[in-house]
């Protein structure tokens, strides 16, 4: 039966709870004279990336943490960027390093990421971090997938024994969240199906999902035909669509057609205000975690 009382999962509220939970660790570090620090590298003038970096900076400032953004022109070279990252690796002010993606087309993103010291991988996307995640070894987790898990946790949504369907197979979201959900762990033990652009009868597979996670970058793609009654829907997508009725000339929408599915789901994340705030909170959590690890013997 359709559910007219769906839980709207408030990512802003939950992100504040996550940040509050970090304060004891931050206070402990500060008593030792250590302020967790993040270096953000921004290449080019992509408007969404610039906006996101500003949000990260404000979040760190609000927590009385240290962050600094280093800006490079879009025509910078691979060598210039990699050389700078190597300098950051040895800079004791920074416990975490994040390169804002996507990079301009002429960069090899993987090679850039691999230049980051895994011990300073604030985004949790270095191959060493991802490998440790797959093996179940302690490591900084990818920020957005970890944020999704926290949304489920704080919303008391059970994952054990559930069928989770992930639409999207990126290295940043799709693959890590699928791996985390099927692990033998708290917030895991789900049966996971990964779908992508070549999946046949996508709607039918999605309708089997107890938990449906959309991360494909296609605005309003997931409608009611993809969703079974009572499903939990996590919308990772954030897309700009033209809207001349707004001051900015655009509005933000997810990969899920929120209004079309709201009467069918048991819980759903809005866009904006769902997964987005969690990504930044988990970046803070990773930076604090890395600061603890890097200064454990100090």
N, C-alpha and C positions, 0 to 999 in steps of 0.2 A: 504494500500500500504506500502511496506517496506520503512523505513526511512533511507536514506543514510547520514543524517546530524544529527546523534544522539548527544545529549549533554553528554559529558563525565564529570560527576560530580566530581570536583576536591576537595577531602576531605582535602588535605594539605592546599589549599588556603582558604577554608571556615573555617578550624580550626584556622588559623591565624586571620581571621576576628573575630571569637568568642573570641579568647584570647585578641585581641585589645579592644573588647567591655567590658572586665572585668577590664581594667586598672583604670577607675575612682573609682570603688569600692575598688580595692587594694590600690590605693593611699590614699583613705579616711581612710582605716584601718591603714595604716602605719603612717599617721599623728597622730593617737591615740596611736602609739607605738605597733601596733599589726601586726605581719607578719603571714598570714595564713600558718598553718603547717599541714603536712600529715605524718602519720606513715604507712609504708607499711610492712606487715608481709609476708615473703617468706619462705615456708617450702619445703625442698628438693632441687634437682638440675635439675628440668625439664628445658631443654634448651629454649623452647618458653617462659615459665614463666620468666626465668632469663632475656631474651632479652627484654621482655615487661616491666619488672620492671626497667631496665636500661633506657629505653625510657621515662618512667614516671619521673624518677629522673632528666634526662636532661631537660625535659619540665618544671619542677618546677624551676630548676636552671636558665633556660633562662628567666623565669618570675620574678626572684629574690624572689622566695617564698622558704619556708623551707620544706624540706622533709628528712626523714631518713628511711632507710630500715633495718629491723631486720630479720636476717636469722637464721633459725632453721634447724637442720639436718632432713632428711626424717624419721628417726626412733624416732623422738620426740613423746611424748604422748599427748593424748587429754587434759589431766589435765594440763600439762606444758603450752600448747598453750593457753588454756582458762585462766589460772592464769596470763599469761603475758598480754593478752588482757585487763583484769580487771585493770592492772596497767596503761595501756595506757589510759583507760577511765578516770582516775583521773590525768593524766599528762597534765598540762595547756599548754605545748608547742604545743600540737597537737589538732587541731580543727576537723580533719578527720582521720579516721582509715580505712585501706583497707587490707583485707586478700586476697592475690593473689590465685585465683582458677585456676585449680583444686588442691585440697590437695591430698597427698598420700592416697591410698585406705583405710587405716585403720582409717581415721578420719571420724567423723560424721560432714559433712560440715555445715549442718543447725544448729547444736548445737554450732558450733564455731561462725557462723555469729550472732546467737542470743546473744552471750556474748558481742558483740559490743554495746556500748551505742547508741541508735537510734539517739541521738543528735550529734553523731560523725560518722554517717554512710555515708562515702564518696562515696561508690559505689552505694548507693540507693537500696540495696537488702535486708536490714533487714525487717522482716515481718511487723514491725511498719511502715516503709517507704512505703512498697508496699501497705499496707492497706490504708494509707493516700492517696496514688496515686489513688487507686480504688475509694475512697470516694470523690476525688477531693479536698482534703485538702492539704495545702502547705506542701511540703516535698522535700528532695533531690530525684531527679528522677534517675532511673537506667541509668548508663552512656551511654551504647551503644544505647538503645532505644531513649534516649534524643538526642544523636548524630544524629541518623537517622532523627528525626524531624527537627533538625537544617539544615541538608543537604537539606531537602525538602524546608524549609523556605528560605534559602539563594539562592536556585535555582529557586525560584518563582514557585514551583510546588503546585498546588491546591489540597487539600485533601477533602474539603467539597463536599459531594455528590458522591465521587468516590468509586469504589469498590476496597478495598485493600485485597489482599490475602497474608497471612503470612504462610510460610512453615517452621514449627518448633514451638514447644510449651514449650521451656525451661523457667524456672523461671527468667533467666537473660535477655533473649531477646524476645522470642516468645510471652509469656503472657503479659509482660509489653507493648511492642510496639502495640500489638492488642488493649489493653485497652486504651492507649493514643490516638490511631487513631480514635476510635469510640466515644470518649468523646465529649460533647457539649462544644467546646472550639476552639480557634484558633489552627490551625494545627490538627484539629480533624474533627468531623462530617462525617467521612467516614463510609461506610458499610463494615464490616470486616468479613472475613472468615479465620479460622485457620485450616491449614492442617497438617498432621503428618503421621507417618509410616503406620497407619491403614486406611488412607483415600483412598476410592475407586475412580478410574478414576481421579487420581491426575492431570494429564495433562489437562484434560478438565476443571477442576476447575481453575487451574492456568491461562488458556487461557481466563478466564473471567475477569482477574485482570486489572484494570487501573494502579494500583500500586502493584507490586509483590516484596515481601520481602523474601529473601532466607536466612534461618538461621538453617541449618541442619547438617553442618559439613561433607558433602560428596562432594569431589572435582569434579567440572565440571558437577554436576548432572543435573542442569537445562539447557536444551538446547532449541533450537528454537521451539520444539514441545510443550513446556510449555508456550510460550509467544505469546500474540496477538500483531498484528501490532500496533505500537504507544504506547506500555506500558512503564511505568517507572519501572526500575528494580533496586532494592537496594540489593546489595550482602554483607551480613554480614559475610559470611564464610571466614575463612582464614585457608588454609590447606597446609601442606608440602607434595610435591610429589617429588619422586626421579628424578634428572636430572643430569647425570654425565657430561654433557657438561658445567656445571657451577662450579665455584671454590668451592662453599660450598657443591656441590653434590646434591642439591635440589633447587626447586623454590617454590614460594608461589602462590597458585591459590585460587579462591573463590569457592562457591557452584554453581556458574553460569559459563557456558562455554561462556566466553566473546566474543570470535571470532565468535561463531556460532550464537549468537543472535544480534550482533551489528547492522546488517542491518534491523532489525525488530523494534527496540526500539526507543522511543523518547528521553530517557535519561537513563543513567546507571552509577553505581559506579564501578571503577576499583578495582582490588586487585593485589598488595597493592595500597595504596594511596586513598582509598575511605572512608569507615566507620572507619577504624583503627585510623587515626589521630583524628577523632572526639571523640572517646571514651576517649582519654587522655585529650582533651580540656574540655569535660564535667566533668571529674574528677577534673580538676582545678576549674571549675565553682562551683561544689558542695563544694569543700574545702573553697572557698571564701564565699559562701552562709552560710556554717556552722560557719565560723569564725564570720560573721556578727551577726548571731543569738546568738552564745554563748557569745559574748562580748557586746551585745546590751545595757546592763546596766552598763558597765564599764566606 
